[in-house]
Amino acid sequence: MSHSPEVITVDVRGEICPVPLIKATEAMKAANPGQNIAVLTDFPPAILVVTNAAIKNGWNVKIESMG
């Protein structure tokens, strides 16, 4: 996980669940108000799991596919 003033990047490419969920949840807890989190994954089921957890915790979600 890397921290910058505006974005926390969680790079979990190559990881399978539950690792993406655990790391994304840690980032959500560590984020300051107004800070964004970018989760990078190549494991499609993690998109649904992390999205559901984020929404449940009050986060707005935007999903982008990167070629």
mmCIF file of the N, C-alpha and C atoms, coordinates in Angstrom:
data_MODEL
# 
_entry.id   MODEL 
# 
loop_
_atom_site.group_PDB 
_atom_site.id 
_atom_site.type_symbol 
_atom_site.label_atom_id 
_atom_site.label_alt_id 
_atom_site.label_comp_id 
_atom_site.label_asym_id 
_atom_site.label_entity_id 
_atom_site.label_seq_id 
_atom_site.pdbx_PDB_ins_code 
_atom_site.Cartn_x 
_atom_site.Cartn_y 
_atom_site.Cartn_z 
_atom_site.occupancy 
_atom_site.B_iso_or_equiv 
_atom_site.pdbx_formal_charge 
_atom_site.auth_seq_id 
_atom_site.auth_comp_id 
_atom_site.auth_asym_id 
_atom_site.auth_atom_id 
_atom_site.pdbx_PDB_model_num 
ATOM 1   N N  . MET A 1 1  ? 0.829   -1.162  0.000   1.00 0.00 ? 1  MET A N  1 
ATOM 2   C CA . MET A 1 1  ? 0.000   0.000   0.000   1.00 0.00 ? 1  MET A CA 1 
ATOM 3   C C  . MET A 1 1  ? 0.883   1.238   0.000   1.00 0.00 ? 1  MET A C  1 
ATOM 4   N N  . SER A 1 2  ? 0.576   2.174   -0.871  1.00 0.00 ? 2  SER A N  1 
ATOM 5   C CA . SER A 1 2  ? 1.319   3.426   -0.864  1.00 0.00 ? 2  SER A CA 1 
ATOM 6   C C  . SER A 1 2  ? 0.347   4.553   -0.539  1.00 0.00 ? 2  SER A C  1 
ATOM 7   N N  . HIS A 1 3  ? 0.832   5.552   0.192   1.00 0.00 ? 3  HIS A N  1 
ATOM 8   C CA . HIS A 1 3  ? -0.021  6.657   0.601   1.00 0.00 ? 3  HIS A CA 1 
ATOM 9   C C  . HIS A 1 3  ? 0.435   7.939   -0.079  1.00 0.00 ? 3  HIS A C  1 
ATOM 10  N N  . SER A 1 4  ? -0.511  8.687   -0.605  1.00 0.00 ? 4  SER A N  1 
ATOM 11  C CA . SER A 1 4  ? -0.267  10.028  -1.096  1.00 0.00 ? 4  SER A CA 1 
ATOM 12  C C  . SER A 1 4  ? -1.369  10.891  -0.499  1.00 0.00 ? 4  SER A C  1 
ATOM 13  N N  . PRO A 1 5  ? -1.280  12.197  -0.621  1.00 0.00 ? 5  PRO A N  1 
ATOM 14  C CA . PRO A 1 5  ? -2.305  13.039  -0.003  1.00 0.00 ? 5  PRO A CA 1 
ATOM 15  C C  . PRO A 1 5  ? -3.728  12.742  -0.485  1.00 0.00 ? 5  PRO A C  1 
ATOM 16  N N  . GLU A 1 6  ? -3.894  12.389  -1.733  1.00 0.00 ? 6  GLU A N  1 
ATOM 17  C CA . GLU A 1 6  ? -5.237  12.225  -2.277  1.00 0.00 ? 6  GLU A CA 1 
ATOM 18  C C  . GLU A 1 6  ? -5.649  10.778  -2.515  1.00 0.00 ? 6  GLU A C  1 
ATOM 19  N N  . VAL A 1 7  ? -4.690  9.891   -2.755  1.00 0.00 ? 7  VAL A N  1 
ATOM 20  C CA . VAL A 1 7  ? -5.032  8.527   -3.151  1.00 0.00 ? 7  VAL A CA 1 
ATOM 21  C C  . VAL A 1 7  ? -4.201  7.508   -2.379  1.00 0.00 ? 7  VAL A C  1 
ATOM 22  N N  . ILE A 1 8  ? -4.885  6.475   -1.897  1.00 0.00 ? 8  ILE A N  1 
ATOM 23  C CA . ILE A 1 8  ? -4.200  5.298   -1.365  1.00 0.00 ? 8  ILE A CA 1 
ATOM 24  C C  . ILE A 1 8  ? -4.300  4.252   -2.469  1.00 0.00 ? 8  ILE A C  1 
ATOM 25  N N  . THR A 1 9  ? -3.172  3.733   -2.928  1.00 0.00 ? 9  THR A N  1 
ATOM 26  C CA . THR A 1 9  ? -3.175  2.700   -3.960  1.00 0.00 ? 9  THR A CA 1 
ATOM 27  C C  . THR A 1 9  ? -2.940  1.337   -3.317  1.00 0.00 ? 9  THR A C  1 
ATOM 28  N N  . VAL A 1 10 ? -3.864  0.428   -3.582  1.00 0.00 ? 10 VAL A N  1 
ATOM 29  C CA . VAL A 1 10 ? -3.769  -0.941  -3.080  1.00 0.00 ? 10 VAL A CA 1 
ATOM 30  C C  . VAL A 1 10 ? -3.569  -1.833  -4.303  1.00 0.00 ? 10 VAL A C  1 
ATOM 31  N N  . ASP A 1 11 ? -2.354  -2.305  -4.501  1.00 0.00 ? 11 ASP A N  1 
ATOM 32  C CA . ASP A 1 11 ? -2.036  -3.142  -5.663  1.00 0.00 ? 11 ASP A CA 1 
ATOM 33  C C  . ASP A 1 11 ? -2.066  -4.608  -5.229  1.00 0.00 ? 11 ASP A C  1 
ATOM 34  N N  . VAL A 1 12 ? -3.133  -5.285  -5.597  1.00 0.00 ? 12 VAL A N  1 
ATOM 35  C CA . VAL A 1 12 ? -3.289  -6.696  -5.239  1.00 0.00 ? 12 VAL A CA 1 
ATOM 36  C C  . VAL A 1 12 ? -3.316  -7.581  -6.487  1.00 0.00 ? 12 VAL A C  1 
ATOM 37  N N  . ARG A 1 13 ? -2.686  -7.087  -7.557  1.00 0.00 ? 13 ARG A N  1 
ATOM 38  C CA . ARG A 1 13 ? -2.590  -7.912  -8.763  1.00 0.00 ? 13 ARG A CA 1 
ATOM 39  C C  . ARG A 1 13 ? -1.798  -9.166  -8.432  1.00 0.00 ? 13 ARG A C  1 
ATOM 40  N N  . GLY A 1 14 ? -2.299  -10.293 -8.892  1.00 0.00 ? 14 GLY A N  1 
ATOM 41  C CA . GLY A 1 14 ? -1.662  -11.574 -8.606  1.00 0.00 ? 14 GLY A CA 1 
ATOM 42  C C  . GLY A 1 14 ? -2.158  -12.216 -7.325  1.00 0.00 ? 14 GLY A C  1 
ATOM 43  N N  . GLU A 1 15 ? -3.022  -11.521 -6.584  1.00 0.00 ? 15 GLU A N  1 
ATOM 44  C CA . GLU A 1 15 ? -3.573  -12.053 -5.336  1.00 0.00 ? 15 GLU A CA 1 
ATOM 45  C C  . GLU A 1 15 ? -5.003  -12.518 -5.557  1.00 0.00 ? 15 GLU A C  1 
ATOM 46  N N  . ILE A 1 16 ? -5.414  -13.546 -4.822  1.00 0.00 ? 16 ILE A N  1 
ATOM 47  C CA . ILE A 1 16 ? -6.795  -14.013 -4.868  1.00 0.00 ? 16 ILE A CA 1 
ATOM 48  C C  . ILE A 1 16 ? -7.444  -13.754 -3.515  1.00 0.00 ? 16 ILE A C  1 
ATOM 49  N N  . CYS A 1 17 ? -8.765  -13.803 -3.492  1.00 0.00 ? 17 CYS A N  1 
ATOM 50  C CA . CYS A 1 17 ? -9.498  -13.550 -2.253  1.00 0.00 ? 17 CYS A CA 1 
ATOM 51  C C  . CYS A 1 17 ? -9.121  -14.593 -1.200  1.00 0.00 ? 17 CYS A C  1 
ATOM 52  N N  . PRO A 1 18 ? -9.000  -14.147 0.026   1.00 0.00 ? 18 PRO A N  1 
ATOM 53  C CA . PRO A 1 18 ? -9.522  -12.908 0.591   1.00 0.00 ? 18 PRO A CA 1 
ATOM 54  C C  . PRO A 1 18 ? -8.515  -11.758 0.654   1.00 0.00 ? 18 PRO A C  1 
ATOM 55  N N  . VAL A 1 19 ? -7.320  -11.913 0.100   1.00 0.00 ? 19 VAL A N  1 
ATOM 56  C CA . VAL A 1 19 ? -6.286  -10.877 0.219   1.00 0.00 ? 19 VAL A CA 1 
ATOM 57  C C  . VAL A 1 19 ? -6.754  -9.516  -0.312  1.00 0.00 ? 19 VAL A C  1 
ATOM 58  N N  . PRO A 1 20 ? -7.365  -9.415  -1.518  1.00 0.00 ? 20 PRO A N  1 
ATOM 59  C CA . PRO A 1 20 ? -7.810  -8.096  -1.975  1.00 0.00 ? 20 PRO A CA 1 
ATOM 60  C C  . PRO A 1 20 ? -8.803  -7.434  -1.011  1.00 0.00 ? 20 PRO A C  1 
ATOM 61  N N  . LEU A 1 21 ? -9.716  -8.221  -0.476  1.00 0.00 ? 21 LEU A N  1 
ATOM 62  C CA . LEU A 1 21 ? -10.701 -7.677  0.456   1.00 0.00 ? 21 LEU A CA 1 
ATOM 63  C C  . LEU A 1 21 ? -10.029 -7.197  1.738   1.00 0.00 ? 21 LEU A C  1 
ATOM 64  N N  . ILE A 1 22 ? -9.136  -7.976  2.276   1.00 0.00 ? 22 ILE A N  1 
ATOM 65  C CA . ILE A 1 22 ? -8.449  -7.610  3.517   1.00 0.00 ? 22 ILE A CA 1 
ATOM 66  C C  . ILE A 1 22 ? -7.662  -6.322  3.331   1.00 0.00 ? 22 ILE A C  1 
ATOM 67  N N  . LYS A 1 23 ? -6.888  -6.238  2.253   1.00 0.00 ? 23 LYS A N  1 
ATOM 68  C CA . LYS A 1 23 ? -6.059  -5.049  2.027   1.00 0.00 ? 23 LYS A CA 1 
ATOM 69  C C  . LYS A 1 23 ? -6.904  -3.819  1.709   1.00 0.00 ? 23 LYS A C  1 
ATOM 70  N N  . ALA A 1 24 ? -7.985  -3.994  0.962   1.00 0.00 ? 24 ALA A N  1 
ATOM 71  C CA . ALA A 1 24 ? -8.872  -2.867  0.664   1.00 0.00 ? 24 ALA A CA 1 
ATOM 72  C C  . ALA A 1 24 ? -9.564  -2.379  1.932   1.00 0.00 ? 24 ALA A C  1 
ATOM 73  N N  . THR A 1 25 ? -9.988  -3.303  2.781   1.00 0.00 ? 25 THR A N  1 
ATOM 74  C CA . THR A 1 25 ? -10.634 -2.934  4.037   1.00 0.00 ? 25 THR A CA 1 
ATOM 75  C C  . THR A 1 25 ? -9.670  -2.180  4.941   1.00 0.00 ? 25 THR A C  1 
ATOM 76  N N  . GLU A 1 26 ? -8.422  -2.617  4.993   1.00 0.00 ? 26 GLU A N  1 
ATOM 77  C CA . GLU A 1 26 ? -7.403  -1.904  5.779   1.00 0.00 ? 26 GLU A CA 1 
ATOM 78  C C  . GLU A 1 26 ? -7.227  -0.480  5.255   1.00 0.00 ? 26 GLU A C  1 
ATOM 79  N N  . ALA A 1 27 ? -7.223  -0.332  3.936   1.00 0.00 ? 27 ALA A N  1 
ATOM 80  C CA . ALA A 1 27 ? -7.071  0.994   3.336   1.00 0.00 ? 27 ALA A CA 1 
ATOM 81  C C  . ALA A 1 27 ? -8.267  1.883   3.662   1.00 0.00 ? 27 ALA A C  1 
ATOM 82  N N  . MET A 1 28 ? -9.472  1.318   3.639   1.00 0.00 ? 28 MET A N  1 
ATOM 83  C CA . MET A 1 28 ? -10.665 2.099   3.974   1.00 0.00 ? 28 MET A CA 1 
ATOM 84  C C  . MET A 1 28 ? -10.596 2.599   5.409   1.00 0.00 ? 28 MET A C  1 
ATOM 85  N N  . LYS A 1 29 ? -10.112 1.775   6.304   1.00 0.00 ? 29 LYS A N  1 
ATOM 86  C CA . LYS A 1 29 ? -9.987  2.174   7.711   1.00 0.00 ? 29 LYS A CA 1 
ATOM 87  C C  . LYS A 1 29 ? -8.900  3.230   7.896   1.00 0.00 ? 29 LYS A C  1 
ATOM 88  N N  . ALA A 1 30 ? -7.845  3.174   7.098   1.00 0.00 ? 30 ALA A N  1 
ATOM 89  C CA . ALA A 1 30 ? -6.705  4.092   7.241   1.00 0.00 ? 30 ALA A CA 1 
ATOM 90  C C  . ALA A 1 30 ? -6.911  5.422   6.519   1.00 0.00 ? 30 ALA A C  1 
ATOM 91  N N  . ALA A 1 31 ? -7.866  5.477   5.608   1.00 0.00 ? 31 ALA A N  1 
ATOM 92  C CA . ALA A 1 31 ? -8.053  6.676   4.777   1.00 0.00 ? 31 ALA A CA 1 
ATOM 93  C C  . ALA A 1 31 ? -8.526  7.866   5.600   1.00 0.00 ? 31 ALA A C  1 
ATOM 94  N N  . ASN A 1 32 ? -8.033  9.019   5.227   1.00 0.00 ? 32 ASN A N  1 
ATOM 95  C CA . ASN A 1 32 ? -8.490  10.269  5.812   1.00 0.00 ? 32 ASN A CA 1 
ATOM 96  C C  . ASN A 1 32 ? -9.747  10.722  5.081   1.00 0.00 ? 32 ASN A C  1 
ATOM 97  N N  . PRO A 1 33 ? -10.561 11.566  5.712   1.00 0.00 ? 33 PRO A N  1 
ATOM 98  C CA . PRO A 1 33 ? -11.756 12.079  5.017   1.00 0.00 ? 33 PRO A CA 1 
ATOM 99  C C  . PRO A 1 33 ? -11.375 12.733  3.688   1.00 0.00 ? 33 PRO A C  1 
ATOM 100 N N  . GLY A 1 34 ? -12.109 12.396  2.655   1.00 0.00 ? 34 GLY A N  1 
ATOM 101 C CA . GLY A 1 34 ? -11.863 12.951  1.334   1.00 0.00 ? 34 GLY A CA 1 
ATOM 102 C C  . GLY A 1 34 ? -10.797 12.239  0.527   1.00 0.00 ? 34 GLY A C  1 
ATOM 103 N N  . GLN A 1 35 ? -10.125 11.295  1.135   1.00 0.00 ? 35 GLN A N  1 
ATOM 104 C CA . GLN A 1 35 ? -9.066  10.570  0.437   1.00 0.00 ? 35 GLN A CA 1 
ATOM 105 C C  . GLN A 1 35 ? -9.688  9.454   -0.397  1.00 0.00 ? 35 GLN A C  1 
ATOM 106 N N  . ASN A 1 36 ? -9.132  9.228   -1.574  1.00 0.00 ? 36 ASN A N  1 
ATOM 107 C CA . ASN A 1 36 ? -9.595  8.166   -2.465  1.00 0.00 ? 36 ASN A CA 1 
ATOM 108 C C  . ASN A 1 36 ? -8.715  6.936   -2.325  1.00 0.00 ? 36 ASN A C  1 
ATOM 109 N N  . ILE A 1 37 ? -9.285  5.798   -2.707  1.00 0.00 ? 37 ILE A N  1 
ATOM 110 C CA . ILE A 1 37 ? -8.544  4.535   -2.710  1.00 0.00 ? 37 ILE A CA 1 
ATOM 111 C C  . ILE A 1 37 ? -8.649  3.940   -4.106  1.00 0.00 ? 37 ILE A C  1 
ATOM 112 N N  . ALA A 1 38 ? -7.512  3.544   -4.657  1.00 0.00 ? 38 ALA A N  1 
ATOM 113 C CA . ALA A 1 38 ? -7.481  2.856   -5.944  1.00 0.00 ? 38 ALA A CA 1 
ATOM 114 C C  . ALA A 1 38 ? -7.033  1.423   -5.677  1.00 0.00 ? 38 ALA A C  1 
ATOM 115 N N  . VAL A 1 39 ? -7.877  0.473   -6.029  1.00 0.00 ? 39 VAL A N  1 
ATOM 116 C CA . VAL A 1 39 ? -7.542  -0.942  -5.860  1.00 0.00 ? 39 VAL A CA 1 
ATOM 117 C C  . VAL A 1 39 ? -7.247  -1.506  -7.242  1.00 0.00 ? 39 VAL A C  1 
ATOM 118 N N  . LEU A 1 40 ? -6.044  -2.023  -7.423  1.00 0.00 ? 40 LEU A N  1 
ATOM 119 C CA . LEU A 1 40 ? -5.632  -2.620  -8.695  1.00 0.00 ? 40 LEU A CA 1 
ATOM 120 C C  . LEU A 1 40 ? -5.676  -4.125  -8.538  1.00 0.00 ? 40 LEU A C  1 
ATOM 121 N N  . THR A 1 41 ? -6.507  -4.795  -9.355  1.00 0.00 ? 41 THR A N  1 
ATOM 122 C CA . THR A 1 41 ? -6.631  -6.244  -9.255  1.00 0.00 ? 41 THR A CA 1 
ATOM 123 C C  . THR A 1 41 ? -6.746  -6.861  -10.637 1.00 0.00 ? 41 THR A C  1 
ATOM 124 N N  . ASP A 1 42 ? -6.318  -8.102  -10.739 1.00 0.00 ? 42 ASP A N  1 
ATOM 125 C CA . ASP A 1 42 ? -6.505  -8.871  -11.963 1.00 0.00 ? 42 ASP A CA 1 
ATOM 126 C C  . ASP A 1 42 ? -7.319  -10.134 -11.667 1.00 0.00 ? 42 ASP A C  1 
ATOM 127 N N  . PHE A 1 43 ? -7.993  -10.135 -10.525 1.00 0.00 ? 43 PHE A N  1 
ATOM 128 C CA . PHE A 1 43 ? -8.818  -11.269 -10.089 1.00 0.00 ? 43 PHE A CA 1 
ATOM 129 C C  . PHE A 1 43 ? -10.283 -10.822 -10.107 1.00 0.00 ? 43 PHE A C  1 
ATOM 130 N N  . PRO A 1 44 ? -11.030 -11.145 -11.183 1.00 0.00 ? 44 PRO A N  1 
ATOM 131 C CA . PRO A 1 44 ? -12.395 -10.627 -11.347 1.00 0.00 ? 44 PRO A CA 1 
ATOM 132 C C  . PRO A 1 44 ? -13.319 -10.789 -10.130 1.00 0.00 ? 44 PRO A C  1 
ATOM 133 N N  . PRO A 1 45 ? -13.308 -11.909 -9.408  1.00 0.00 ? 45 PRO A N  1 
ATOM 134 C CA . PRO A 1 45 ? -14.202 -11.991 -8.253  1.00 0.00 ? 45 PRO A CA 1 
ATOM 135 C C  . PRO A 1 45 ? -13.914 -10.928 -7.183  1.00 0.00 ? 45 PRO A C  1 
ATOM 136 N N  . ALA A 1 46 ? -12.679 -10.446 -7.117  1.00 0.00 ? 46 ALA A N  1 
ATOM 137 C CA . ALA A 1 46 ? -12.335 -9.418  -6.131  1.00 0.00 ? 46 ALA A CA 1 
ATOM 138 C C  . ALA A 1 46 ? -13.071 -8.114  -6.418  1.00 0.00 ? 46 ALA A C  1 
ATOM 139 N N  . ILE A 1 47 ? -13.390 -7.853  -7.675  1.00 0.00 ? 47 ILE A N  1 
ATOM 140 C CA . ILE A 1 47 ? -14.104 -6.623  -8.014  1.00 0.00 ? 47 ILE A CA 1 
ATOM 141 C C  . ILE A 1 47 ? -15.448 -6.584  -7.289  1.00 0.00 ? 47 ILE A C  1 
ATOM 142 N N  . LEU A 1 48 ? -16.183 -7.667  -7.357  1.00 0.00 ? 48 LEU A N  1 
ATOM 143 C CA . LEU A 1 48 ? -17.493 -7.735  -6.717  1.00 0.00 ? 48 LEU A CA 1 
ATOM 144 C C  . LEU A 1 48 ? -17.369 -7.689  -5.195  1.00 0.00 ? 48 LEU A C  1 
ATOM 145 N N  . VAL A 1 49 ? -16.462 -8.452  -4.647  1.00 0.00 ? 49 VAL A N  1 
ATOM 146 C CA . VAL A 1 49 ? -16.308 -8.534  -3.199  1.00 0.00 ? 49 VAL A CA 1 
ATOM 147 C C  . VAL A 1 49 ? -15.871 -7.189  -2.609  1.00 0.00 ? 49 VAL A C  1 
ATOM 148 N N  . VAL A 1 50 ? -14.867 -6.582  -3.217  1.00 0.00 ? 50 VAL A N  1 
ATOM 149 C CA . VAL A 1 50 ? -14.366 -5.302  -2.710  1.00 0.00 ? 50 VAL A CA 1 
ATOM 150 C C  . VAL A 1 50 ? -15.410 -4.200  -2.926  1.00 0.00 ? 50 VAL A C  1 
ATOM 151 N N  . THR A 1 51 ? -16.086 -4.206  -4.063  1.00 0.00 ? 51 THR A N  1 
ATOM 152 C CA . THR A 1 51 ? -17.142 -3.221  -4.325  1.00 0.00 ? 51 THR A CA 1 
ATOM 153 C C  . THR A 1 51 ? -18.242 -3.315  -3.280  1.00 0.00 ? 51 THR A C  1 
ATOM 154 N N  . ASN A 1 52 ? -18.705 -4.525  -2.994  1.00 0.00 ? 52 ASN A N  1 
ATOM 155 C CA . ASN A 1 52 ? -19.764 -4.703  -1.994  1.00 0.00 ? 52 ASN A CA 1 
ATOM 156 C C  . ASN A 1 52 ? -19.322 -4.210  -0.621  1.00 0.00 ? 52 ASN A C  1 
ATOM 157 N N  . ALA A 1 53 ? -18.085 -4.508  -0.236  1.00 0.00 ? 53 ALA A N  1 
ATOM 158 C CA . ALA A 1 53 ? -17.573 -4.064  1.067   1.00 0.00 ? 53 ALA A CA 1 
ATOM 159 C C  . ALA A 1 53 ? -17.486 -2.535  1.113   1.00 0.00 ? 53 ALA A C  1 
ATOM 160 N N  . ALA A 1 54 ? -17.041 -1.927  0.025   1.00 0.00 ? 54 ALA A N  1 
ATOM 161 C CA . ALA A 1 54 ? -16.911 -0.478  -0.021  1.00 0.00 ? 54 ALA A CA 1 
ATOM 162 C C  . ALA A 1 54 ? -18.275 0.198   0.093   1.00 0.00 ? 54 ALA A C  1 
ATOM 163 N N  . ILE A 1 55 ? -19.233 -0.292  -0.655  1.00 0.00 ? 55 ILE A N  1 
ATOM 164 C CA . ILE A 1 55 ? -20.585 0.282   -0.608  1.00 0.00 ? 55 ILE A CA 1 
ATOM 165 C C  . ILE A 1 55 ? -21.176 0.117   0.790   1.00 0.00 ? 55 ILE A C  1 
ATOM 166 N N  . LYS A 1 56 ? -20.982 -1.044  1.377   1.00 0.00 ? 56 LYS A N  1 
ATOM 167 C CA . LYS A 1 56 ? -21.489 -1.308  2.729   1.00 0.00 ? 56 LYS A CA 1 
ATOM 168 C C  . LYS A 1 56 ? -20.892 -0.321  3.740   1.00 0.00 ? 56 LYS A C  1 
ATOM 169 N N  . ASN A 1 57 ? -19.668 0.123   3.493   1.00 0.00 ? 57 ASN A N  1 
ATOM 170 C CA . ASN A 1 57 ? -18.989 1.057   4.388   1.00 0.00 ? 57 ASN A CA 1 
ATOM 171 C C  . ASN A 1 57 ? -19.170 2.517   3.977   1.00 0.00 ? 57 ASN A C  1 
ATOM 172 N N  . GLY A 1 58 ? -20.083 2.778   3.025   1.00 0.00 ? 58 GLY A N  1 
ATOM 173 C CA . GLY A 1 58 ? -20.419 4.146   2.666   1.00 0.00 ? 58 GLY A CA 1 
ATOM 174 C C  . GLY A 1 58 ? -19.542 4.799   1.616   1.00 0.00 ? 58 GLY A C  1 
ATOM 175 N N  . TRP A 1 59 ? -18.725 4.030   0.943   1.00 0.00 ? 59 TRP A N  1 
ATOM 176 C CA . TRP A 1 59 ? -17.845 4.578   -0.096  1.00 0.00 ? 59 TRP A CA 1 
ATOM 177 C C  . TRP A 1 59 ? -18.580 4.632   -1.427  1.00 0.00 ? 59 TRP A C  1 
ATOM 178 N N  . ASN A 1 60 ? -18.235 5.626   -2.243  1.00 0.00 ? 60 ASN A N  1 
ATOM 179 C CA . ASN A 1 60 ? -18.686 5.672   -3.629  1.00 0.00 ? 60 ASN A CA 1 
ATOM 180 C C  . ASN A 1 60 ? -17.697 4.833   -4.432  1.00 0.00 ? 60 ASN A C  1 
ATOM 181 N N  . VAL A 1 61 ? -18.205 4.110   -5.415  1.00 0.00 ? 61 VAL A N  1 
ATOM 182 C CA . VAL A 1 61 ? -17.357 3.185   -6.178  1.00 0.00 ? 61 VAL A CA 1 
ATOM 183 C C  . VAL A 1 61 ? -17.390 3.533   -7.653  1.00 0.00 ? 61 VAL A C  1 
ATOM 184 N N  . LYS A 1 62 ? -16.214 3.521   -8.251  1.00 0.00 ? 62 LYS A N  1 
ATOM 185 C CA . LYS A 1 62 ? -16.082 3.694   -9.706  1.00 0.00 ? 62 LYS A CA 1 
ATOM 186 C C  . LYS A 1 62 ? -15.160 2.575   -10.173 1.00 0.00 ? 62 LYS A C  1 
ATOM 187 N N  . ILE A 1 63 ? -15.615 1.804   -11.151 1.00 0.00 ? 63 ILE A N  1 
ATOM 188 C CA . ILE A 1 63 ? -14.821 0.691   -11.670 1.00 0.00 ? 63 ILE A CA 1 
ATOM 189 C C  . ILE A 1 63 ? -14.339 1.057   -13.064 1.00 0.00 ? 63 ILE A C  1 
ATOM 190 N N  . GLU A 1 64 ? -13.037 0.910   -13.277 1.00 0.00 ? 64 GLU A N  1 
ATOM 191 C CA . GLU A 1 64 ? -12.436 1.159   -14.581 1.00 0.00 ? 64 GLU A CA 1 
ATOM 192 C C  . GLU A 1 64 ? -11.699 -0.088  -15.022 1.00 0.00 ? 64 GLU A C  1 
ATOM 193 N N  . SER A 1 65 ? -11.897 -0.461  -16.279 1.00 0.00 ? 65 SER A N  1 
ATOM 194 C CA . SER A 1 65 ? -11.140 -1.560  -16.861 1.00 0.00 ? 65 SER A CA 1 
ATOM 195 C C  . SER A 1 65 ? -9.943  -0.966  -17.594 1.00 0.00 ? 65 SER A C  1 
ATOM 196 N N  . MET A 1 66 ? -8.783  -1.491  -17.283 1.00 0.00 ? 66 MET A N  1 
ATOM 197 C CA . MET A 1 66 ? -7.565  -0.972  -17.917 1.00 0.00 ? 66 MET A CA 1 
ATOM 198 C C  . MET A 1 66 ? -6.997  -2.061  -18.816 1.00 0.00 ? 66 MET A C  1 
ATOM 199 N N  . GLY A 1 67 ? -6.883  -1.747  -20.087 1.00 0.00 ? 67 GLY A N  1 
ATOM 200 C CA . GLY A 1 67 ? -6.421  -2.702  -21.079 1.00 0.00 ? 67 GLY A CA 1 
ATOM 201 C C  . GLY A 1 67 ? -5.082  -3.202  -20.775 1.00 0.00 ? 67 GLY A C  1 
# 
